[in-house]
Amino acid sequence: MKRWKKVLEGNNDIIQDDDVREYFYQEYAKSNIKVTPGHWPNFKSRKEVDEWINHLQKLESIFDTLFDDKDNCDKDIEDI
């Protein structure tokens, strides 16, 4: 947490609400996703944070499915 908080401290103006910003720092640090600092929405609520992280994790899962198995390279995304 300290490591990410230090990286993100310069971007306090992006997420206006102090509580939501702190929640974002905590959830982001626990997640397996990584985004260039500052390249996230101005979250208005904890729910928005959760949804954003969840969507990025789903995208990661889709890409893992598509590219980790060479047999999937010829499949349409609808087939997976």
N, C-alpha and C positions, 0 to 999 in steps of 0.2 A: 504494500500500500504506500509506504513512504516513497519508494522509488517512483511510482506513477504520479503521486501527488506532486512531487518536485517537478516532474516533466510537465505536468498540466497546470501548475500554478500561474504561469504566464498567460493562461487562457481563461482566467476567471470571468472576463467580460462576456464570454460566449454563452455561458449558462447563467442567466440572471439570478435565479432563485438559489439562495445559499444552501437550503436543505436538499434541493434536487441536485445541485452541483456535487455536494458531498456524497449523496447516494450514488450518483453516476460514477464518481471516483472509486467508490467501494465495489460496485458491480462490475465496472470495467476491469479493475485489477483482478477480480476473481474469474473473469471470463477468459476464454481462449482466443478471443478476437483482438486484433490490434489495428488501430487506425492512426494515421498521422495526427499528432496532437492538433486540436483545433478544427478538425474536419468532421464535426458531428453537429447535429441540430442544436438549436437553443431549446432544450427540453423544458417543457412547462410543468411536467409532473413525473412522479416516479413510474407511473404506468407507461409513459412515453419512453422512458429509459429502458424499461423491461421489454417493450415491444421492439425497439430498435435493436437491442442486443439479440433478442430472439430471432429477428429477421436475418441478421448477419450470420448467426449460427446456422440457420436453415440454408442460407446461400453457401456457406462453407461446406455443409453436408452434401449439397447437390454437386458442387465442384469435386469434392472427394469421390463421390460415386461415379461421376463422369470420367475423371482423369486418373484415378488410382488403379482402375482395372482396364487394361488395354482392350478387353473384349467389349467394353461399353462405348468405345470411341465411335462405333458405327450406329449406335442406337439413338433414336430421337429422345428428347427429354421426356416426352409423354410415356415412353416405354419403360422408364425407370421407376 
